[in-house]
Amino acid sequence: MFNTLQRIPIPLLIVLATTLEVSGDALVRLGIYQHMGLVRLACFLGGATLLFGYASFLNTAPVDFARIVGLYLATLFVVWQIISFAVFKTLPGLPILLGGTLIISGGLIVTFWNAPA
């Protein structure tokens, strides 16, 4: 199975990982603030499963971790805003949009800038 995962294109692995992470975080947050009892427990277990999936996909990518983290953070910001709107109906304000521009720019620099050794 590991070899199969390593054949998935890196950008797709990153999108899968970020979607799993943000969805897992959202599910845990729903469990904390909006549910009780068995539903809360189910949210926690579901969130933990999604977060484990995120770590598995991210660490499967066959590239240097220091380089992939830049693209991961840029993608994470975008996916976070999508899930935030879809689940919590929250639109990003100006500070989030400006900060997000810096996050995305920094992530792309970390990932794609080939500085001489």
Secondary structure by P-SEA (a helix, b strand, c coil): caaaaaaccaaaaaaaaaaaaaaaaaaaaaaacccccaaaaaaaaaaaaaaaaaaaaaaaccccaaaaaaaaaaaaaaaaaaaaaacccccccaaaaaaaaaaaaaaaaaccccccc
